[in-house]
Every structure is written in structure tokens, then in C-alpha cells.
Amino acid sequence: MKRINVIFLLLYIFFPAASVWGQSVEATDSIIRELQEVIVTAKQPSTKLVGSTLVTAIPGSNLADIGNALDVLAQLPMIKVEDNTVSVIGKDNIEIYIDGRPMRDNQELQQILSSNLKKVELLMAPGAVYESTTGAVLKITTKRNFIQGLSLTDQFQLMRRRKWSLTDLLGVIYRTGNWELFFNGSLNRSNSFIKGTTTNTLVYDGRETVVGSRQNNTYPTTAGSVKAGFNYAKGLQSLGAYYRYNPERGDFCNDGAEWLDDNAPLLRRIDRKIRAHSHLASLYYENAFADDYLLHFDGDFRQSRNKSSVATTYPESANPDVNSTDLRKSTLWAGKLYLKFPLGKGNFSVGIQGSYTHTSLDYRMLNEPVSQYIPSSLTDAKQTSAALFTSWARTFGKLSLSMGARYEYADYDFRVNGKRDGEVSRSDHLLTPDVSLVYSFNDDAQMGLSYKLTTVKPPYSQLTGSLSYTGLHEVEGGNPALHDERMHDVQLFGMWNGFMLQADFTRSLDAYAFVKQLYPADNLQLLMCPVNIDVSAFNLSLMWSKPISCWTPNATLRMYKQWLTLGNTSYKKPICSYYFNNTFSLPRGWMITANFNGQTRGDMRTNSFGTTWFVMDASVGRTFLHKSLTVKLTATDIFNSVNNNWTMSTYGVFVDKYQSSDGRGISLNIIYNFQPRKSKYKGSSAAEEELKRL
């Protein structure tokens, strides 16, 4: 009877409100065991390790009414949320899926209410069904609700750091019969102020030379989005499509100075204007037939245009202005088709994927003397790729096995000023296998081991050969000669009585890191650019999470250690870090969070990051009007203790970077829901990797 009373009390406190922004449930992933439905009680652990996947059940937990999906993710193990951007500790290139479709905009997480979440899964060893570059997959499942008629959700955020920023998100859905029509709109006006200094020390012409600069950067940006589409579902078949338009404009300014050796600083102002927009059209078709078969198709078209102009002036000297313009265009066509069905007493998936990408950058240097070492150029890159992937998973008693393979063909054509570069253009044939074994001793203890070979392609922005003027003695640019990274990844997972262990060893060949070096010119010039490196790294994380009455603590200890040598310099100092998140669910709809983190000084790639001993974020919120209205006040970096400083020593150039960002601030969030329900869109991106590279 006491147990039943606890359940009813939780239902009274955490009664969930549905959301406009949910999606339909994704089919079972090929590399993990599907969780059975369980009754949520006050004694259920908030997070469990299932194979190589961290699974968190939200209903009935202290996170059920915390706000939106971003607020939930910020309180979970191994997940970090900073400025509405989600990352996984120790993992690169993560993909986020919301009920089976990849997330393309961080605003989608803001638009999902925590009360509408069912579970969150973090796949630490994703299989061949995902892009070979994927380091981790975050799968979010929402509750189902089928309310006919009109529903609306509006979210407003006002934030004050060093500058004011505001965001408003609106979503409208109308459902009648088998049809669903939806419209989303957003407006974001943001501004930030970052200041710092950079000193470069090297030996030039036989003597020690110092090149320094001071920065006072402001980043006012106005961005918006308009999205409209439909879904149609009848029986076991469904289809849908949508169109999205994203305009953006920015007027950045850097009032600072630069100097050489002991000379007096020379005042400098850099103004950068950006005008950009993009179009995205997406469609899907899904058919479940013969009980256990699922056929799914996705198609995408994306086109973007980004035009910017940069003016560098020296108001108190005779140095001439340095002006430049660049125009970047990109186009993507992509398609993905897969079939899932039972085979050999397990689950089998097979599919094909293809894409065509075209990007161009027209860079114009308008200062004649500077154009002698930073010339104007027109770079053009085209890539045609095709992939075949398959995976199979089966459980043998207490042992679970999954394996998969992905074959990819890519033809890359790179041209400069209309002339093909034969050294950079290439065709690649890639095979990336993966395998995972998990043994379950009981419900509270298990151990798993996985291996995956990954190919990571550099972003297109790093493959351009164009150079940018950043000062009288400094240049930045990409590197069209970058190779694709090949990474071997071995992971060990374990769980025992609420404690979870994750150990990860990677060996990366032709990874890329940034370096600063002398650039050949008539005078002293330093070039910052990416280069290929070989690096080994070891990640070790120990996690613990267990609800205690109205308090849900979540603790993570992590150690990162790498082995990297570049020239005569070794980068191997480990980084130790901690994360301690706390959620308090109180009566009458009150919710309080208090999160702490810090890290020691250490090396990551070619950077040596400074020590941050203690950082604290906190929030307090409450629901009103039967949870239709949520008001929350959040404070970030309360003690202004985040250390963003770093150093780098490459090719005889020592860089000392001091940077003071505006992470300290306060924000007000208001969420209102009118007759909310979830979207049924089942589409997913046909080429998520290419979208990210663009």
C-alpha cells in the first residue's frame, strides 16, 4: 500500500503535459537490446547502462518538469550543454535523433518539453547504420499523444550577459483525420562580447621576436527560421515533407591593437558583415509490412549562400585599409533507403545511401600589396559518394552480439581558379567494420566490449586553400591537402550497483590539428592552419547517479590522456575533470538545479588548456496553470571562474592566448502551451555527415 501511495503522489506532482514538438517512435536500433516497458516508481534508477548505451527514463523522475529537453540533457551523465549546444564528454561528431529523425537545429531541443519526454539513450558505440564518422548517438524518445485540432507552443528567452539577447520560438500544428499540418517559426537576436590578448613568440632573423594583438570582439547577430510541412499516415504507411528557410545577418566588430616586439601598440579595427541564407527541403516514406519488416526512404535537398566582407583599418597610422570579400555557395542532394527485418533469430538491417555535394568559395583580396602574399582565388569542390551498410544483432542468453560493416565510395574533385588540383583530388574506397559484445551478469551488473573503425572527413571550411588577413603579421587559412582521418576505437563498458564505467582507447591516423608556423612572404608572417597528425588517446570515465527522494545527484569523474609528438614537442599532459549535477523537485511545481564542474591543466591535440577549478550554474523555476505555463530563472558561471586560456607550441612558434568570454549571466525563460500535441514526422536526414561538413 505504501508503494502504491508513492506512485500516486508522483503522478500528482509530475503529471506530464504533452508537447507540440515530439515525434514518432524510431524503430529498434540494431546494436542494442530493446528495453521492455516498465512501471516507473520512485525507486527506479534514473540512468542505467544497457549494453553500450546509457538509458534514462524521464517520466516519474525529478527531471519530468524541469523545462525543455535541453534542461534535461544538461542534468544527465556524460552530456554537456553550453549555450544551447549539446556535446558528449570525450566524443566528437555526435548525432542527435528525435524519435528516429536526426536533429538539424539546436532549437528543436528547446521546443520539446521535459514533461513530454519518455526516455533518452546515449549510444557510446554506434554501429554501421550510422555515418562512419559518428562518435556517439543521442536518441530522444517522446510520448505519444493524438489530440485533434489546433495546438500551439511559444517559448521566450531573455538573457543578459555582457550584452542583451532574446529568442522567441513559435510552433503551430493542426491535425484532422490522417493529416497533420505544421508550421514553426523562430527569431533570435543575440549579442556577445569577448576580449583577450594573443602573443606569439619565435626566433626570426636570429633574434627573439614577439607578435602580439589585443581583441575586443562584439558579435551582434540576427537569425530566423520558417518551417512548414505535412504528415500523412494511414495504416502502416506514412509519408511527409517539409521546407525550411533560414536567413541570418551579422555585423561583427573587433576594436583592438597589434604590436611587434617593444613597439607601441598600433590601434586596429576589424569590421565583418555577413549576409547568409539557406533552403532545405526534406521528404520521407515509411512502410511497415509483413509484421516484422520496415522499409524507409529519406531524401534531402539543401542550398545555401553566405556573403561576407571584411574591412581592417588602422585609424591612428598611415597603414592603408585592408578590405576583402568572400562568397561561399553550397548545394547538396542526398538519398537514403534501408530495410529492417528478422534474420537468424536476430535483427538485420541493410541499406544504401548516396549524396552529391558542390561547394565553392570566391575570395577577393582588394588590397594590392597584401594580395602579393594573400592572393584572390576561386576554389571549387565537388564530391559524389555512395555507401552500402548492413548490421545484425542477436542475444544468446546473457550474451548479446552485434556486428556491422559499411562500404563507402567517394570521388572528390578540387579545383583552384578553374584548374583541377591532381594532388588533392582523389577517389576513396572505404570499409568500416564494427562489433560489440555485452555480457549481463544480472539486472545491476554487466560488461561490454566494442571495436569500430571510423573514417572522419574534415569540414569543407578546413579544406579551402584561401587565406584570410588577420593582421600586419598574421594570416589564417585552410588546407586542401588534408587527408581523411582513420580512427581505431576500442571501448570497454561496465555497470555495477549504480556505478558505470566507460574506458575508450583510440588510435587516429591523419587526424587534424591546428598549428601556427612561419609563412613564406617578403616580411614576417605567421600562418594558422590545420595539418594532419597521428595521435593516440585514452578516455576513462566513472559515473554515478541515483535519485534520493526529491534530490537527483549525478556525478562524473573523467581522465583524458593523449600521446602526440609534433616536431620536437610532445603533448601528453593528462586532463582530469569532474561534473556534479543536482536536481531538486519540490512541491507546488518548484524545481531547482545546481551544477558544478572543473578541470586540471592539460593537453588536447596541439593545445594546452588552463585550469578551471570550480564553475557553478544554477536555476529555479515553477509551473503554473496546470503546467501549461513554465517560468524559469537561470544563472551561468556565477563566480565568473571559467578559464578559457590556452597555449600552443608548434614549429618554433609559441602562442599564449588569454581570453575572457561572457559566460557569466542570467536568463529568464517562459514557456506557454495551448492544447499541445506531438508531431508525427518520421523523416530523417539522408546525408547527416555532409550537412555537418557544410
Phi and psi in degrees as a GROMACS rama.xvg file:
@    title "Ramachandran Plot"
@    xaxis  label "Phi"
@    yaxis  label "Psi"
@TYPE xy
-62.5456  -39.2614  LYS-2
-64.4813  -40.6479  ARG-3
-65.3923  -39.8774  ILE-4
-63.0674  -38.6272  ASN-5
-62.6328  -41.3004  VAL-6
-62.7295  -46.3879  ILE-7
-65.0721  -35.5123  PHE-8
-63.8255  -42.3409  LEU-9
-64.352  -41.1114  LEU-10
-61.6426  -35.3738  LEU-11
-69.7217  -41.905  TYR-12
-75.1701  -41.5575  ILE-13
-108.524  25.2943  PHE-14
-53.8023  118.674  PHE-15
-78.2566  142.229  PRO-16
-101.26  133.172  ALA-17
-71.6188  163.738  ALA-18
-124.067  151.734  SER-19
-67.2508  -25.1561  VAL-20
-100.047  2.76083  TRP-21
-68.7557  172.089  GLY-22
-134.391  176.346  GLN-23
-81.5608  158.315  SER-24
-74.0986  137.597  VAL-25
-79.3381  151.789  GLU-26
-66.4617  161.08  ALA-27
-59.4223  133.845  THR-28
-70.9713  150.423  ASP-29
-78.1064  -14.1147  SER-30
-111.823  4.72684  ILE-31
-132.116  161.832  ILE-32
-81.0972  135.746  ARG-33
-71.1801  131.441  GLU-34
-74.9537  137.864  LEU-35
-79.8945  153.09  GLN-36
-64.8866  134.427  GLU-37
-129.396  157.555  VAL-38
-80.5745  125.379  ILE-39
-82.0611  121.617  VAL-40
-127.06  172.394  THR-41
-65.1505  -16.7384  ALA-42
-95.1239  -1.95906  LYS-43
-72.4287  132.036  GLN-44
-61.0099  141.137  PRO-45
-70.7183  -34.0181  SER-46
-136.076  133.647  THR-47
-131.656  154.531  LYS-48
-96.2497  118.48  LEU-49
-117.078  103.869  VAL-50
65.757  -120.774  GLY-51
-105.272  21.8007  SER-52
-120.763  129.751  THR-53
-85.9757  121.632  LEU-54
-117.258  126.979  VAL-55
-122.088  123.101  THR-56
-90.2817  128.916  ALA-57
-93.4986  -45.1415  ILE-58
-57.5315  135.967  PRO-59
81.7883  -6.13954  GLY-60
-92.7304  173.917  SER-61
-72.5263  -5.77184  ASN-62
-95.6341  -2.49524  LEU-63
-63.4251  -29.2143  ALA-64
-124.119  31.8197  ASP-65
-77.6131  -20.5645  ILE-66
146.307  -110.043  GLY-67
-114.834  -175.572  ASN-68
-63.608  -34.7713  ALA-69
-62.2855  -38.0193  LEU-70
-64.6493  -37.1533  ASP-71
-66.8995  -48.8356  VAL-72
-60.3252  -34.622  LEU-73
-64.6332  -17.901  ALA-74
-102.239  2.48874  GLN-75
-97.2507  155.114  LEU-76
-62.7245  143.305  PRO-77
70.9399  -0.846657  MET-78
-113.03  135.85  ILE-79
-124.921  132.871  LYS-80
-120.928  121.907  VAL-81
-138.625  121.761  GLU-82
52.8721  46.0565  ASP-83
65.1008  14.6668  ASN-84
-108.951  129.203  THR-85
-98.0107  134.196  VAL-86
-137.384  159.065  SER-87
-110.314  127.786  VAL-88
-60.5111  123.476  ILE-89
82.1747  6.79405  GLY-90
-128.343  142.732  LYS-91
-110.545  163.287  ASP-92
53.5148  59.6041  ASN-93
-87.2042  150.574  ILE-94
-115.94  141.227  GLU-95
-117.698  125.95  ILE-96
-115.023  133.661  TYR-97
-113.961  104.335  ILE-98
51.3148  45.1374  ASP-99
94.5955  -6.70726  GLY-100
-118.078  135.298  ARG-101
-62.7193  140.583  PRO-102
-79.0072  131.658  MET-103
-110.114  -7.54581  ARG-104
-147.349  130.727  ASP-105
-60.1091  -21.5569  ASN-106
-63.8738  -23.6555  GLN-107
-60.6129  -36.2266  GLU-108
-71.0005  -32.4259  LEU-109
-68.072  -25.5769  GLN-110
-88.2081  -3.93143  GLN-111
-101.467  123.865  ILE-112
-76.9887  145.308  LEU-113
-62.764  -32.5217  SER-114
-68.7487  -11.9957  SER-115
-102.494  4.57825  ASN-116
-87.6461  140.987  LEU-117
-101.369  -51.8186  LYS-118
-157.717  158.793  LYS-119
-125.855  127.962  VAL-120
-120.174  131.815  GLU-121
-114.016  105.992  LEU-122
-85.3308  111.622  LEU-123
-86.0756  -13.9423  MET-124
-135.683  71.2122  ALA-125
-65.3628  147.362  PRO-126
-93.4892  -164.962  GLY-127
-70.5029  -16.2295  ALA-128
-63.4104  -27.0571  VAL-129
-94.4639  165.909  TYR-130
-55.7807  146.665  GLU-131
-65.9935  -20.3226  SER-132
-80.5288  -9.19217  THR-133
-70.7899  122.667  THR-134
-89.4525  -30.1981  GLY-135
-158.183  154.173  ALA-136
-125.931  129.044  VAL-137
-107.91  113.549  LEU-138
-109.244  122.992  LYS-139
-112.018  124.979  ILE-140
-113.336  130.037  THR-141
-107.043  166.588  THR-142
-76.702  153.554  LYS-143
-92.9321  142.325  ARG-144
-153.637  142.376  ASN-145
-133.405  67.9786  PHE-146
-90.456  125.881  ILE-147
-76.8076  157.158  GLN-148
96.5253  -152.459  GLY-149
-98.8753  140.656  LEU-150
-139.165  154.418  SER-151
-147.819  141.756  LEU-152
-135.503  135.149  THR-153
-132.391  133.269  ASP-154
-125.595  133.468  GLN-155
-126.956  134.696  PHE-156
-132.405  129.701  GLN-157
-118.998  123.354  LEU-158
-127.914  138.688  MET-159
-125.412  116.906  ARG-160
-117.706  -119.08  ARG-161
-77.5552  -21.5321  ARG-162
-131.42  164.879  LYS-163
-87.7195  145.873  TRP-164
-142.84  149.547  SER-165
-144.64  150.826  LEU-166
-140.574  139.891  THR-167
-135.172  130.438  ASP-168
-122.202  130.169  LEU-169
-127.29  134.895  LEU-170
-135.397  132.684  GLY-171
-129.434  133.031  VAL-172
-132.185  136.454  ILE-173
-126.722  126.543  TYR-174
-124.88  131.34  ARG-175
-144.013  122.694  THR-176
62.0116  -126.578  GLY-177
-91.3452  0.730665  ASN-178
-103.373  146.956  TRP-179
-137.778  127.107  GLU-180
-115.12  135.512  LEU-181
-137.688  151.374  PHE-182
-141.078  130.773  PHE-183
-126.008  142.033  ASN-184
-142.454  148.215  GLY-185
-145.723  152.098  SER-186
-139.135  128.709  LEU-187
-131.936  121.704  ASN-188
-117.908  104.838  ARG-189
-119.156  155.864  SER-190
-154.273  141.742  ASN-191
-144.721  159.263  SER-192
-133.371  122.552  PHE-193
-129.142  131.118  ILE-194
-125.475  156.185  LYS-195
178.587  179.614  GLY-196
-136.03  150.961  THR-197
-132.598  127.562  THR-198
-122.318  132.346  THR-199
-114.753  122.571  ASN-200
-116.545  130.964  THR-201
-157.012  169.619  LEU-202
-99.5737  118.826  VAL-203
-132.715  127.517  TYR-204
55.6753  37.9663  ASP-205
80.9247  5.45612  GLY-206
-138.318  156.797  ARG-207
-69.4556  131.291  GLU-208
-127.587  141.697  THR-209
-121.93  126.022  VAL-210
-113.488  118.795  VAL-211
-127.014  159.885  GLY-212
-151.96  154.383  SER-213
-122.791  135.66  ARG-214
-122.44  138.393  GLN-215
-134.267  90.4385  ASN-216
-97.9101  133.494  ASN-217
-119.145  140.835  THR-218
-128.049  66.8211  TYR-219
-72.7307  126.935  PRO-220
-138.259  138.813  THR-221
-121.025  123.11  THR-222
-137.606  153.201  ALA-223
-148.113  174.816  GLY-224
-155.472  145.395  SER-225
-131.561  126.621  VAL-226
-136.037  130.735  LYS-227
-141.863  143.687  ALA-228
-170.826  -171.235  GLY-229
-146.022  160.706  PHE-230
-134.165  143.771  ASN-231
-134.593  128.463  TYR-232
-136.542  131.322  ALA-233
-146.782  121.683  LYS-234
65.0915  -129.152  GLY-235
-99.0106  8.05648  LEU-236
-111.554  146.634  GLN-237
-151.736  153.009  SER-238
-150.567  158.976  LEU-239
-167.505  165.825  GLY-240
-157.874  156.464  ALA-241
-152.552  161.88  TYR-242
-126.797  138.849  TYR-243
-133.732  136.133  ARG-244
-122.761  130.263  TYR-245
-125.938  103.882  ASN-246
-91.908  153.239  PRO-247
-153.759  142.242  GLU-248
-142.343  141.105  ARG-249
-139.912  145.531  GLY-250
-130.989  85.9504  ASP-251
-86.405  151.115  PHE-252
-143.256  137.973  CYS-253
-129.727  103.241  ASN-254
-95.595  108.801  ASP-255
-151.511  -149.948  GLY-256
-156.767  164.623  ALA-257
-142.273  155.419  GLU-258
-150.217  161.84  TRP-259
-127.692  121.458  LEU-260
55.0129  -128.788  ASP-261
-95.0788  9.78758  ASP-262
-67.3039  155.04  ASN-263
-64.5728  140.623  ALA-264
-58.5546  140.142  PRO-265
-102.475  117.485  LEU-266
-61.829  140.259  LEU-267
-143.903  141.177  ARG-268
-130.137  130.405  ARG-269
-119.514  120.965  ILE-270
-113.959  130.108  ASP-271
-128.713  123.997  ARG-272
-109.852  131.914  LYS-273
-124.224  132.384  ILE-274
-130.973  117.382  ARG-275
-142.166  155.916  ALA-276
-158.265  159.975  HIS-277
-145.981  152.025  SER-278
-120.516  138.523  HIS-279
-137.701  126.467  LEU-280
-121.942  132.638  ALA-281
-139.076  144.312  SER-282
-143.663  159.35  LEU-283
-147.587  159.136  TYR-284
-142.471  136.188  TYR-285
-138.365  139.11  GLU-286
-141.923  118.331  ASN-287
-100.695  122.391  ALA-288
-140.533  165.323  PHE-289
50.8227  37.8126  ALA-290
69.3837  -56.7381  ASP-291
-113.323  10.0025  ASP-292
-105.443  141.142  TYR-293
-136.056  122.771  LEU-294
-112.642  131.455  LEU-295
-140.662  136.439  HIS-296
-130.123  139.965  PHE-297
-130.802  142.655  ASP-298
-136.275  143.44  GLY-299
-138.48  145.557  ASP-300
-135.607  129.656  PHE-301
-136.701  136.825  ARG-302
-138.731  133.692  GLN-303
-139.388  156.011  SER-304
-142.675  128.36  ARG-305
-133.646  114.556  ASN-306
-116.95  131.901  LYS-307
-140.523  155.229  SER-308
-134.764  141.193  SER-309
-125.742  130.879  VAL-310
-124.963  118.88  ALA-311
-109.525  121.537  THR-312
-125.664  152.915  THR-313
-122.479  89.7292  TYR-314
-65.1373  -24.4117  PRO-315
-113.12  25.1692  GLU-316
-144.215  172.991  SER-317
-88.7932  2.96055  ALA-318
-61.6223  133.188  ASN-319
-71.1419  156.492  PRO-320
-65.5879  147.682  ASP-321
-118.621  109.498  VAL-322
-115.383  145.956  ASN-323
-151.551  158.218  SER-324
-134.196  154.122  THR-325
-147.594  145.231  ASP-326
-129.22  116.932  LEU-327
-112.698  128.214  ARG-328
-124.32  146.913  LYS-329
-148.339  147.659  SER-330
-138.686  138.65  THR-331
-135.97  130.302  LEU-332
-118.345  134.398  TRP-333
-150.971  151.224  ALA-334
-147.683  148.486  GLY-335
-145.543  131.632  LYS-336
-134.73  129.401  LEU-337
-143.611  159.2  TYR-338
-132.226  133.573  LEU-339
-120.204  134.871  LYS-340
-161.254  161.736  PHE-341
-75.5006  142.811  PRO-342
-156.059  130.17  LEU-343
57.1172  41.812  GLY-344
61.6233  22.248  LYS-345
-137.182  -168.502  GLY-346
-110.086  129.524  ASN-347
-121.743  139.267  PHE-348
-131.568  139.622  SER-349
-143.596  143.136  VAL-350
-164.233  168.405  GLY-351
-128.25  154.773  ILE-352
-149.833  138.636  GLN-353
-145.925  153.475  GLY-354
-155.073  154.131  SER-355
-130.266  125.504  TYR-356
-125.235  134.459  THR-357
-133.243  119.58  HIS-358
-127.576  145.461  THR-359
-141.149  148.505  SER-360
-134.131  117.12  LEU-361
-105.237  102.096  ASP-362
-104.96  130.434  TYR-363
-126.682  117.981  ARG-364
-92.8482  120.472  MET-365
-98.1732  0.172697  LEU-366
-101.494  117.787  ASN-367
-62.4062  -49.3107  GLU-368
-60.6573  -40.9005  PRO-369
-68.6991  -31.0051  VAL-370
-65.531  -11.8814  SER-371
-68.2926  -30.1637  GLN-372
-118.455  -10.8631  TYR-373
-125.364  82.9556  ILE-374
-77.4647  156.245  PRO-375
-67.7521  150.415  SER-376
-158.414  155.718  SER-377
-122.688  108.851  LEU-378
-104.901  142.44  THR-379
-138.408  126.48  ASP-380
-128.563  131.358  ALA-381
-127.498  136.18  LYS-382
-135.587  129.032  GLN-383
-113.813  126.164  THR-384
-134.746  151.655  SER-385
-144.174  144.683  ALA-386
-140.701  146.955  ALA-387
-125.204  126.091  LEU-388
-132.16  151.783  PHE-389
-151.556  148.865  THR-390
-150.412  154.832  SER-391
-145.911  138.273  TRP-392
-139.15  141.416  ALA-393
-153.319  150.489  ARG-394
-109.36  128.744  THR-395
-114.008  87.2559  PHE-396
65.8674  -116.067  GLY-397
-90.8283  -2.7683  LYS-398
-105.466  129.556  LEU-399
-114.826  132.828  SER-400
-124.313  136.301  LEU-401
-140.308  143.67  SER-402
-149.71  154.889  MET-403
-162.453  170.36  GLY-404
-151.648  149.581  ALA-405
-135.945  123.853  ARG-406
-106.426  130.433  TYR-407
-129.702  137.89  GLU-408
-119.457  132.554  TYR-409
-137.241  130.107  ALA-410
-113.829  116.707  ASP-411
-114.497  124.092  TYR-412
-120.128  120.392  ASP-413
-122.037  129.05  PHE-414
-130.218  144.146  ARG-415
-122.55  120.855  VAL-416
52.7146  40.1925  ASN-417
83.5374  -4.53667  GLY-418
-105.87  128.319  LYS-419
-69.4162  133.906  ARG-420
-95.1221  104.326  ASP-421
-68.7507  -25.2509  GLY-422
-76.3641  -27.3165  GLU-423
-95.3905  -39.8682  VAL-424
-64.3847  141.395  SER-425
-164.376  164.501  ARG-426
-121.205  136.311  SER-427
-125.921  142.474  ASP-428
-119.602  117.33  HIS-429
-124.937  135.208  LEU-430
-122.783  120.862  LEU-431
-123.68  103.578  THR-432
-89.3857  163.102  PRO-433
-150.566  150.203  ASP-434
-149.881  145.343  VAL-435
-143.099  135.026  SER-436
-125.427  131.837  LEU-437
-133.127  131.172  VAL-438
-117.057  125.648  TYR-439
-102.655  115.034  SER-440
-75.0204  -44.0104  PHE-441
-162.231  -169.175  ASN-442
-66.3682  -21.599  ASP-443
-111.902  4.66044  ASP-444
-146.368  127.621  ALA-445
-157.668  163.939  GLN-446
-141.947  140.77  MET-447
-141.214  153.259  GLY-448
-138.999  135.564  LEU-449
-139.562  156.465  SER-450
-138.304  141.42  TYR-451
-149.189  137.46  LYS-452
-102.622  126.179  LEU-453
-122.802  141.57  THR-454
-113.467  122.505  THR-455
-114.629  119.19  VAL-456
-91.6869  138.157  LYS-457
-66.1881  152.242  PRO-458
-60.7209  149.915  PRO-459
-61.2305  -29.332  TYR-460
-65.0075  -23.7624  SER-461
-90.7051  -8.93191  GLN-462
-94.3357  -6.27713  LEU-463
-71.8309  146.539  THR-464
-92.06  -0.179208  GLY-465
-73.4515  147.848  SER-466
-110.072  152.561  LEU-467
-123.586  139.177  SER-468
-80.8296  124.285  TYR-469
-121.736  -2.72433  THR-470
171.665  173.974  GLY-471
-60.1958  -26.9962  LEU-472
-129.366  18.9431  HIS-473
-136.822  141.014  GLU-474
-136.301  144.534  VAL-475
-126.842  149.849  GLU-476
-168.77  175.937  GLY-477
-93.9305  -165.152  GLY-478
-148.464  98.1296  ASN-479
-66.0159  -13.679  PRO-480
-88.1883  4.59906  ALA-481
-59.9894  134.777  LEU-482
-90.7533  162.866  HIS-483
-72.8185  140.466  ASP-484
-79.6458  137.298  GLU-485
-115.153  117.795  ARG-486
-123.243  126.247  MET-487
-95.0804  127.839  HIS-488
-129.485  118.871  ASP-489
-116.383  126.318  VAL-490
-126.372  143.657  GLN-491
-121.235  130.661  LEU-492
-122.758  148.111  PHE-493
-155.671  151.247  GLY-494
-142.739  138.49  MET-495
-155.043  117.056  TRP-496
49.1638  47.9124  ASN-497
90.1345  -13.0526  GLY-498
-94.3001  139.178  PHE-499
-127.293  138.488  MET-500
-122.744  135.893  LEU-501
-136.175  119.493  GLN-502
-120.202  134.359  ALA-503
-139.511  121.624  ASP-504
-116.963  128.553  PHE-505
-125.215  145.079  THR-506
-125.003  111.898  ARG-507
-109.534  126.457  SER-508
-107.408  128.68  LEU-509
63.4124  35.6715  ASP-510
-68.4307  170.193  ALA-511
-124.062  147.322  TYR-512
-144.123  158.469  ALA-513
-88.8647  142.474  PHE-514
-134.478  159.632  VAL-515
-122.951  132.971  LYS-516
-150.418  168.602  GLN-517
-67.1918  139.102  LEU-518
-111.862  130.121  TYR-519
-64.3181  116.135  PRO-520
-157.71  174.391  ALA-521
-71.0547  -21.2863  ASP-522
-131.386  -178.069  ASN-523
-66.689  121.04  LEU-524
-138.649  133.238  GLN-525
-109.706  135.138  LEU-526
-114.651  126.873  LEU-527
-102.776  122.464  MET-528
-158.426  162.538  CYS-529
-85.443  147.744  PRO-530
-136.393  159.149  VAL-531
-78.1802  141.705  ASN-532
-140.259  161.323  ILE-533
-110.631  128.668  ASP-534
-145.728  143.504  VAL-535
-113.273  145.89  SER-536
-146.173  149.686  ALA-537
-129.522  126.284  PHE-538
-114.034  133.589  ASN-539
-133.264  122.736  LEU-540
-129.46  135.356  SER-541
-121.463  124.312  LEU-542
-122.83  150.469  MET-543
-147.215  134.094  TRP-544
-152.516  131.052  SER-545
-159.742  122.459  LYS-546
-65.3973  137.086  PRO-547
-129.774  96.5133  ILE-548
57.6835  -124.713  SER-549
-84.2004  0.773693  CYS-550
-108.863  128.746  TRP-551
-119.172  99.1946  THR-552
-86.2418  154.204  PRO-553
-148.055  111.349  ASN-554
-118.956  138.04  ALA-555
-136.839  129.951  THR-556
-113.371  134.805  LEU-557
-138.976  144.537  ARG-558
-131.228  130.078  MET-559
-119.54  129.789  TYR-560
-137.266  129.26  LYS-561
-123.55  160.279  GLN-562
-125.061  106.561  TRP-563
-143.525  131.76  LEU-564
-128.224  126.255  THR-565
-128.579  113.286  LEU-566
66.4825  -125.301  GLY-567
-102.016  11.4878  ASN-568
-111.285  133.196  THR-569
-105.835  140.626  SER-570
-121.543  93.3673  TYR-571
-142.334  13.6651  LYS-572
-75.5868  124.429  LYS-573
-71.5556  157.295  PRO-574
-116.494  122.817  ILE-575
-108.45  136.562  CYS-576
-141.524  161.316  SER-577
-138.965  151.486  TYR-578
-139.141  125.851  TYR-579
-133.525  101.512  PHE-580
-104.076  142.075  ASN-581
-135.35  131.39  ASN-582
-123.418  131.173  THR-583
-121.365  118.785  PHE-584
-103.881  114.803  SER-585
-111.838  165.376  LEU-586
-61.7416  163.762  PRO-587
61.5615  28.8696  ARG-588
79.6487  11.74  GLY-589
-82.5355  144.034  TRP-590
-141.076  132.797  MET-591
-128.976  137.484  ILE-592
-126.404  148.337  THR-593
-145.319  113.454  ALA-594
-118.915  139.161  ASN-595
-129.855  145.109  PHE-596
-157.416  164.03  ASN-597
-171.475  168.339  GLY-598
-155.056  157.5  GLN-599
-89.7219  169.462  THR-600
-71.4105  141.379  ARG-601
-177.126  178.613  GLY-602
-103.646  139.164  ASP-603
-139.88  116.096  MET-604
55.5708  -128.782  ARG-605
-94.9501  6.10007  THR-606
-102.166  142.532  ASN-607
-111.742  110.744  SER-608
-90.8203  147.771  PHE-609
-76.8989  172.428  GLY-610
-84.591  134.582  THR-611
-124.662  105.422  THR-612
-78.5503  -38.884  TRP-613
-153.304  122.098  PHE-614
-128.856  138.249  VAL-615
-130.101  131.166  MET-616
-119.956  150.491  ASP-617
-151.649  157.062  ALA-618
-150.192  156.219  SER-619
-141.015  134.541  VAL-620
-149.212  167.11  GLY-621
-152.224  149.165  ARG-622
-100.367  149.593  THR-623
-135.441  169.837  PHE-624
52.4405  51.9822  LEU-625
57.1191  40.2687  HIS-626
69.0813  16.3351  LYS-627
-80.3633  -19.9474  SER-628
-125.435  129.766  LEU-629
-125.237  130.074  THR-630
-124.132  129.696  VAL-631
-141.589  140.206  LYS-632
-115.753  127.212  LEU-633
-125.429  137.481  THR-634
-119.954  131.136  ALA-635
-115.981  146.24  THR-636
45.3997  59.1592  ASP-637
-57.0821  -39.0675  ILE-638
-97.3543  10.8934  PHE-639
51.5401  48.1163  ASN-640
-110.369  2.72505  SER-641
-67.897  131.311  VAL-642
-105.633  111.252  ASN-643
-101.207  12.8198  ASN-644
-76.6435  148.332  ASN-645
-153.292  160.681  TRP-646
-129.098  161.551  THR-647
-152.066  136.732  MET-648
-130.697  104.611  SER-649
-138.875  134.478  THR-650
50.5342  42.1621  TYR-651
81.7813  4.62452  GLY-652
-113.87  121.952  VAL-653
-102.435  123.293  PHE-654
-110.299  127.803  VAL-655
-118.977  111.876  ASP-656
-111.264  119.156  LYS-657
-108.923  128.709  TYR-658
-142.124  129.169  GLN-659
-114.281  104.962  SER-660
-89.0738  174.842  SER-661
-107.6  52.8862  ASP-662
-74.1245  -20.1294  GLY-663
-79.5195  124.028  ARG-664
-176.464  -175.962  GLY-665
-139.328  145.336  ILE-666
-139.872  149.055  SER-667
-114.122  125.939  LEU-668
-119.059  130.329  ASN-669
-127.863  126.91  ILE-670
-124.298  127.617  ILE-671
-126.386  136.162  TYR-672
-124.425  133.217  ASN-673
-120.042  116.863  PHE-674
40.5836  59.4877  GLN-675
-74.513  150.263  PRO-676
-150.53  172.008  ARG-677
-98.3777  150.642  LYS-678
-77.4056  150.181  SER-679
-106.639  16.5543  LYS-680
-65.3848  126.002  TYR-681
-108.532  4.20579  LYS-682
-70.2989  153.169  GLY-683
-135.522  162.377  SER-684
-70.5496  136.322  SER-685
-80.6079  -17.5389  ALA-686
-151.57  70.4818  ALA-687
-62.6546  -38.6024  GLU-688
-61.9992  -44.6331  GLU-689
-66.4163  -37.0643  GLU-690
-60.581  -40.722  LEU-691
-68.2001  -40.4486  LYS-692
-64.3121  -32.5806  ARG-693
